Amino acid sequence: MSLDFGIAVHWGPRKGMPQATFLAELDFALTHLGESVGSLWVTDHFQWDDHPTHEAWTTLAFLAARYPQMMIGPMVLGQSYRNPAMTAKMAATLQSLSGGRLVMAIGAGWKEDEYYAYGYDYPRPAIRIEQLEDTLEIMTRLWKQPGQVSYIGKHYRVENAWCEPKPDPLPKLIVGGAGEKTMLLAARFADGWNIPDAPVITYAEKLATLRRHCETIGRDYDAMHKSWFGRIAVAPTLEAALALSEGKWTQERAIVGTPGQVCEQIHAFMALGVTQIMCEIQGQTDAATLKLLRDEVLAKL
């Protein structure tokens, strides 16, 4: 089994960092990692306190143009932040203009402070999952159904809506989230499923839930794309790897350690059927760290 490796682009420049430096750091990492990287990913948030934070969809369009060799995708869009039909239209447009390089990943949303800060309602989880279901219905119908589309859901609706041109090929659709109902939506609508920052044991437990949902609805579990999103830190020693994130990301929540330890952790995910990992690289500006990741980890996977 082969593994696709993607870079999770930081949500914005660090405080006081010029925008040009932020972009140069990404270029630096891509240059050093070369063909080991096949995709770029952005999270969908508006604020992290007062840290500079880029809006996700604008960033995706920029990345698609700047890096024409890369697949691009959100990990994951918060469904509440954009009208479902408009989201489907935006995805269809970006898929068309990028030559089919979009992966569409979406979830129910969770970051309460930014909902209120930006004037969105923040309903209870059950409502947000119902909204996600409506969004997935509208999105997939607009992408696939010929002609005009009408749909009345519990929370969203469309009336005689056109989505032309249709996305061709259809973007791979990923639903992100660890809840029982969210995972059922993944089994019903999506090509794949993802959760962030989960250790292997938790990931395996969640896959058992996904398998059960697939069996219930008659879906081929093995055909579903499984991916993992999180942080990776590799160094000559475990202590040095932990130091790359000042101890914030440990082996309990991230892929961390020596090249051998990191390979072992990734192989454990691959044994569960994971075919893609998307990682924010700790120490991304250090050439030696990137060389170690490229030559001693990715080249062996």
DAVENWO-V466036 format. One record per residue. N is the residue number from 1. SS is DSSP state (@ for helix, = for strand, . for the rest). D_CENTER is the distance of its C-alpha to the mean C-alpha in Angstrom with 1 decimal. Layout:
N/SS/D_CENTER
N/SS/D_CENTER
This chain:
1/./20.9
2/./18.9
3/./15.6
4/=/13.1
5/=/12.0
6/=/9.5
7/=/10.0
8/=/8.0
9/./10.5
10/./12.4
11/./12.7
12/./16.2
13/./19.4
14/./21.1
15/./24.2
16/./26.9
17/./24.9
18/./25.7
19/@/23.1
20/@/24.5
21/@/23.9
22/@/20.3
23/@/19.9
24/@/22.4
25/@/20.5
26/@/17.4
27/@/20.0
28/@/21.7
29/@/18.9
30/@/18.2
31/@/22.0
32/@/22.5
33/@/19.8
34/@/20.7
35/@/19.8
36/@/17.9
37/./14.7
38/./13.5
39/=/10.2
40/=/9.0
41/=/5.8
42/=/6.8
43/./6.9
44/./9.2
45/./12.5
46/./16.1
47/./17.8
48/=/18.0
49/./21.8
50/./23.3
51/=/20.8
52/./20.0
53/./16.7
54/./15.5
55/./14.6
56/@/11.2
57/@/12.6
58/@/15.5
59/@/13.5
60/@/11.7
61/@/15.2
62/@/16.7
63/@/14.4
64/@/15.1
65/@/18.7
66/@/19.0
67/./17.4
68/./18.6
69/./18.0
70/./14.3
71/=/11.6
72/=/9.2
73/=/6.3
74/=/4.8
75/./2.2
76/./4.7
77/=/8.1
78/=/11.1
79/@/13.4
80/@/16.5
81/@/16.1
82/./17.0
83/./19.5
84/@/18.1
85/@/20.4
86/@/19.6
87/@/15.8
88/@/16.8
89/@/19.2
90/@/17.0
91/@/14.5
92/@/17.7
93/@/19.1
94/@/16.3
95/@/16.2
96/@/20.0
97/@/20.3
98/./17.8
99/./19.5
100/./16.8
101/./13.9
102/=/11.2
103/=/8.5
104/=/8.3
105/=/5.8
106/=/8.0
107/=/9.7
108/./13.2
109/./12.9
110/./14.7
111/./15.8
112/@/19.4
113/@/20.9
114/@/19.0
115/@/19.8
116/@/23.4
117/@/23.5
118/./22.3
119/./24.5
120/./22.3
121/./23.6
122/./21.9
123/./23.1
124/./23.2
125/@/20.3
126/@/22.2
127/@/22.4
128/@/18.8
129/@/18.0
130/@/20.9
131/@/19.4
132/@/16.1
133/@/18.4
134/@/20.3
135/@/17.3
136/@/16.3
137/@/20.0
138/@/20.5
139/@/17.6
140/@/18.4
141/@/22.1
142/@/21.9
143/@/20.2
144/@/22.5
145/./25.8
146/./28.5
147/./30.3
148/./29.8
149/=/27.7
150/=/28.9
151/=/27.3
152/=/28.2
153/./25.9
154/./26.4
155/./24.8
156/./23.9
157/=/26.0
158/=/26.6
159/=/30.1
160/=/30.9
161/=/27.7
162/./27.3
163/./24.1
164/./25.6
165/./24.7
166/./22.6
167/./19.4
168/./20.7
169/./19.2
170/./17.1
171/./13.3
172/=/11.6
173/=/10.5
174/=/8.0
175/=/9.0
176/=/7.7
177/./10.7
178/./13.7
179/./16.5
180/@/19.1
181/@/19.0
182/@/15.3
183/@/15.2
184/@/18.2
185/@/16.5
186/@/13.9
187/@/17.0
188/@/18.7
189/@/16.5
190/./13.4
191/./13.2
192/=/10.9
193/=/9.6
194/=/7.4
195/=/8.7
196/=/8.4
197/./11.6
198/./13.7
199/./16.8
200/@/17.8
201/@/20.3
202/@/18.1
203/@/15.6
204/@/18.7
205/@/20.1
206/@/17.1
207/@/17.3
208/@/21.0
209/@/20.1
210/@/17.9
211/@/20.8
212/@/23.3
213/@/21.6
214/@/21.5
215/@/25.1
216/@/26.1
217/@/25.0
218/./25.9
219/./22.5
220/./22.1
221/@/20.0
222/@/20.1
223/@/18.8
224/./15.4
225/=/12.5
226/=/11.4
227/=/8.6
228/=/8.4
229/=/6.5
230/=/9.3
231/=/12.4
232/=/14.9
233/=/18.6
234/=/21.3
235/./24.9
236/./28.4
237/./28.8
238/@/26.7
239/@/28.3
240/@/27.3
241/@/23.6
242/@/23.7
243/@/25.4
244/./22.6
245/./20.8
246/./24.2
247/./23.6
248/./20.7
249/./18.4
250/./20.4
251/./20.3
252/./20.0
253/./16.5
254/./15.3
255/=/16.4
256/=/19.7
257/=/23.1
258/./25.3
259/@/24.2
260/@/25.8
261/@/24.1
262/@/20.6
263/@/21.4
264/@/22.7
265/@/19.6
266/@/17.3
267/@/20.1
268/@/20.1
269/@/16.5
270/@/17.5
271/@/20.6
272/./18.6
273/./17.2
274/=/13.8
275/=/13.6
276/=/10.4
277/=/9.3
278/=/7.1
279/=/9.5
280/=/11.2
281/=/14.6
282/./17.5
283/./20.5
284/./18.8
285/./22.0
286/./24.3
287/@/25.4
288/@/26.7
289/@/23.4
290/@/21.5
291/@/24.5
292/@/24.4
293/@/20.7
294/@/21.4
295/@/24.8
296/@/24.8
297/./21.4
298/@/19.4
299/@/22.8
300/@/23.7
301/./20.6
